[in-house]
Amino acid sequence: MKSEVRDRKSEIRSRTVLLLVLILVFLIGNSARGQTTTTILLTTGQQIDALGVRREGDMILAKVQVGTGSGEVGYHIPQIAKIEFPEPRGLKEASDLLSRGEPDKAIAEINQVVAFYEPFKDVPGAWWAQAALIKVSALSALQRDAEAESLAGQIEKIVADPETARAARLRLAAGLIRKDEFEKAANICDSAIKQSTRPDILADAWTKKGDLLFAEKKWDEALIAYLHVPIFFPDEKISLPPALLGSARSYSRLDDNEHAQKTLAELIQTFPKSAEATAAQAEIQKIRQ
């Protein structure tokens, strides 16, 4: 009797393990399919689920399932309304590296994404422009301004969305400020502030305008520009750290050390892993000295 019970328990455990293995295989398979499937939307409304795509001239060749095998089907680019690519992991990785003040590592990460989408950069739905924008920011942070300007120019020529073009121009403002080309930087910032409706672009424009005014030693005006970000765009986490650091430095130049230290403490507490948090620690030491 005891032997039968042991056998029964052993059988149940074996079945449970087998079931868990099957569930794991199913989940991994679904995850892999979710990451690799690309959907082509034609202007006729037809959708094609592709296992992969490549380009030859003005043709997009889609790898599709055919029975138990696979084959390629070609579509002329004018036939395609959009290609829905899976979002590349490298976008977030590179953005995180930038926010931590590691632009060299960000470039190494984003280069792979830029290279992969290069053949599709004029096809709606490709992630090339988003990846290229991150690369422009990294190049600018490394003061490789000529490369940044060249890539931003490519983005402006290719994208149909004017907001993306504005974002590309804004990435060049830092280099212009470093070269004391204040008028050009001001035109870029003011144009974005006047024309854009996207919170992320507006937050970036106000931050860059603050940097410009700070470089011109217009502390009051710089402070007002920086404060636009936490007041009107508190959800824009990319622009908040530089805006908070800029506002703190402006307070300090205006001999308002109380507000400067309070802002620096807020920056360190809210964005402890950001490059600006490290700079904030140094600013606090300067004030206390």
C-alpha positions in Angstrom: 0.0 0.0 0.0 2.8 2.4 1.0 4.6 1.5 -2.2 1.6 2.4 -4.3 1.3 5.7 -2.5 5.0 6.5 -3.2 4.6 5.5 -6.8 1.5 7.7 -7.1 3.3 10.7 -5.5 6.3 10.1 -7.8 4.0 10.1 -10.9 2.3 13.3 -9.8 5.7 15.0 -9.3 6.9 13.9 -12.7 3.7 15.2 -14.4 4.0 18.5 -12.5 7.6 18.9 -13.7 6.7 18.0 -17.3 3.8 20.5 -17.2 6.1 23.3 -15.9 8.6 22.5 -18.6 5.9 22.7 -21.3 4.6 26.0 -19.9 8.2 27.4 -19.9 8.8 26.3 -23.5 5.5 27.9 -24.5 6.3 31.2 -22.8 9.8 31.4 -24.3 8.4 30.6 -27.7 5.8 33.3 -27.4 8.3 35.7 -26.1 10.7 35.0 -29.0 7.9 35.4 -31.6 6.8 38.7 -30.0 10.3 40.0 -30.3 11.0 38.9 -33.9 7.7 39.3 -35.6 7.5 42.4 -37.9 4.2 43.5 -39.4 4.0 45.2 -42.8 0.9 47.3 -43.3 0.1 47.9 -47.0 -1.7 50.9 -48.4 -4.5 48.5 -49.3 -5.1 47.7 -45.6 -3.6 44.2 -45.9 -1.3 43.1 -43.1 1.7 40.7 -43.5 3.4 39.1 -40.5 7.0 38.7 -41.4 9.7 36.7 -39.7 12.2 39.3 -40.9 12.7 41.9 -43.5 15.5 43.2 -45.7 15.8 45.8 -48.5 16.9 45.6 -52.1 16.6 48.9 -53.9 13.1 50.1 -53.6 11.8 46.7 -52.6 11.2 45.4 -49.1 11.5 41.6 -49.0 9.5 40.0 -46.2 10.4 36.5 -44.9 7.1 34.7 -44.4 6.0 31.3 -43.2 5.1 28.9 -46.1 3.8 25.6 -44.8 6.5 24.1 -42.8 9.2 26.2 -44.4 9.6 29.9 -45.3 9.9 32.1 -48.3 10.3 35.8 -49.3 7.6 38.1 -50.7 8.6 41.5 -52.1 6.8 44.8 -51.9 7.6 48.1 -53.5 8.1 50.9 -50.9 5.1 53.0 -52.2 2.9 50.0 -51.5 3.8 50.1 -47.8 2.0 52.3 -45.4 4.1 51.3 -42.4 6.3 48.6 -41.1 5.7 47.8 -37.4 9.1 46.8 -36.1 9.5 45.5 -32.5 11.0 48.3 -30.4 14.8 47.7 -30.2 16.1 47.1 -26.7 19.1 49.4 -27.5 17.0 52.5 -27.4 16.3 52.4 -23.7 19.8 51.0 -22.9 21.5 53.9 -24.7 19.1 56.5 -23.2 19.9 55.2 -19.7 23.6 55.3 -20.4 23.2 59.0 -21.5 21.3 59.9 -18.4 24.1 58.4 -16.3 26.7 60.5 -18.1 28.2 57.7 -20.2 27.9 59.0 -23.8 30.7 56.8 -25.1 28.9 53.7 -24.0 25.6 55.1 -25.3 27.1 55.5 -28.8 28.5 51.9 -28.7 25.0 50.7 -27.8 23.0 52.8 -30.2 25.3 52.3 -33.2 23.9 48.8 -33.6 20.3 50.1 -33.8 21.3 52.9 -36.2 23.1 50.4 -38.5 20.3 47.9 -38.5 17.6 50.5 -39.4 19.8 52.4 -41.9 18.4 50.6 -44.9 14.8 51.4 -43.8 15.3 55.0 -42.6 12.9 56.4 -45.2 10.3 53.7 -44.5 7.5 54.7 -42.1 7.7 52.8 -38.9 11.5 52.3 -38.8 13.3 53.2 -35.6 16.2 54.9 -37.4 15.2 58.5 -36.5 14.7 57.8 -32.8 18.0 56.0 -32.7 19.8 58.7 -34.6 18.5 61.3 -32.2 20.0 59.5 -29.3 23.3 59.3 -31.2 23.3 63.0 -31.9 22.8 63.7 -28.2 25.7 61.3 -27.4 28.0 62.9 -30.0 27.1 66.4 -28.7 27.9 65.3 -25.1 31.3 64.1 -26.3 31.7 67.5 -28.1 31.9 65.8 -31.5 29.9 68.7 -32.9 30.7 68.2 -36.6 29.5 64.6 -36.5 26.4 65.6 -34.5 25.5 68.3 -36.9 26.0 66.0 -39.9 23.7 63.3 -38.5 21.1 65.9 -37.4 21.0 67.2 -40.9 20.3 63.7 -42.2 17.4 63.4 -39.8 15.9 66.7 -40.9 16.1 65.7 -44.6 14.6 62.2 -44.2 11.8 62.6 -41.6 8.4 63.8 -42.5 7.4 64.7 -39.0 8.4 68.4 -38.2 8.6 67.6 -34.5 11.3 65.1 -35.0 13.2 67.6 -37.1 12.9 70.2 -34.3 14.2 67.6 -31.8 17.2 67.0 -34.1 17.9 70.8 -34.3 17.6 71.1 -30.5 20.4 68.5 -30.1 22.8 70.9 -31.7 22.1 73.8 -29.4 24.7 72.6 -26.8 27.5 72.7 -29.4 26.5 76.2 -30.5 26.5 77.4 -27.0 30.0 76.0 -26.4 31.1 77.9 -29.5 29.5 81.1 -28.3 27.1 81.1 -31.2 24.3 82.4 -29.0 22.1 83.8 -31.7 21.9 80.5 -33.6 21.2 78.6 -30.4 18.5 81.1 -29.5 16.8 80.8 -32.8 16.6 77.1 -32.5 15.2 77.2 -28.9 12.7 80.0 -29.6 11.5 78.3 -32.8 10.8 75.0 -30.9 9.1 76.8 -28.0 6.9 78.7 -30.4 6.0 75.9 -32.8 6.2 72.6 -30.9 3.2 70.9 -29.1 5.2 68.0 -27.8 6.0 68.2 -24.0 9.4 66.4 -24.4 10.5 68.8 -27.0 9.3 71.9 -25.2 11.0 70.7 -22.0 14.2 70.2 -23.9 13.9 73.6 -25.6 13.4 75.4 -22.2 16.4 73.6 -20.7 18.6 74.5 -23.7 17.4 78.1 -23.5 18.3 78.1 -19.8 21.8 76.9 -20.7 22.1 79.6 -23.3 21.0 82.4 -21.0 23.3 81.0 -18.2 26.2 81.1 -20.6 25.3 84.8 -21.3 25.4 85.3 -17.5 21.7 86.3 -17.5 21.0 84.5 -14.3 17.5 85.8 -13.7 16.3 84.9 -17.2 18.1 81.5 -17.1 16.4 80.6 -13.8 13.0 81.4 -15.3 13.7 79.3 -18.4 14.9 76.3 -16.3 11.9 76.5 -14.0 9.5 76.0 -16.9 10.5 72.3 -16.8 9.6 71.3 -13.3 6.5 73.6 -13.3 5.0 72.9 -16.7 6.6 69.6 -17.7 7.1 67.6 -14.5 6.7 64.2 -16.3 9.7 64.8 -18.7 12.2 62.8 -16.7 15.0 63.3 -19.3 14.9 67.1 -19.1 14.3 67.4 -15.4 17.8 66.6 -14.1 19.6 69.2 -16.3 16.9 71.7 -15.6 17.1 71.3 -11.9 20.9 71.5 -12.0 20.7 74.6 -14.1 18.1 76.3 -11.8 20.3 75.5 -8.8 23.3 77.0 -10.3 21.3 80.1 -11.3 20.1 80.4 -7.7 23.7 80.2 -6.5 24.8 83.0 -9.0 21.9 85.1 -7.6 23.3 84.5 -4.0 20.2 82.5 -3.1 22.0 79.6 -1.6 19.0 78.4 0.4 17.0 77.6 -2.8 20.2 76.4 -4.5 20.8 73.7 -1.9 17.2 72.8 -1.7 17.1 72.2 -5.5 20.3 70.3 -5.5 19.1 68.0 -2.7 15.9 67.4 -4.6 17.9 66.5 -7.7 20.1 64.0 -5.8 17.1 62.4 -4.1 14.9 62.1 -7.2 17.6 61.2 -9.8 20.4 59.6 -7.8 21.8 57.7 -10.8 21.9 60.7 -13.1 25.1 62.4 -14.2 23.6 65.7 -12.9 23.3 64.2 -9.4 27.1 63.7 -9.3 27.5 67.4 -10.5 25.0 68.4 -7.8 27.3 66.9 -5.0 30.1 69.1 -6.3 27.9 72.2 -6.4 26.9 71.6 -2.7 30.5 71.5 -1.7 31.2 74.8 -3.5 28.3 76.5 -1.7 29.3 75.2 1.7 32.9 76.4 1.2 
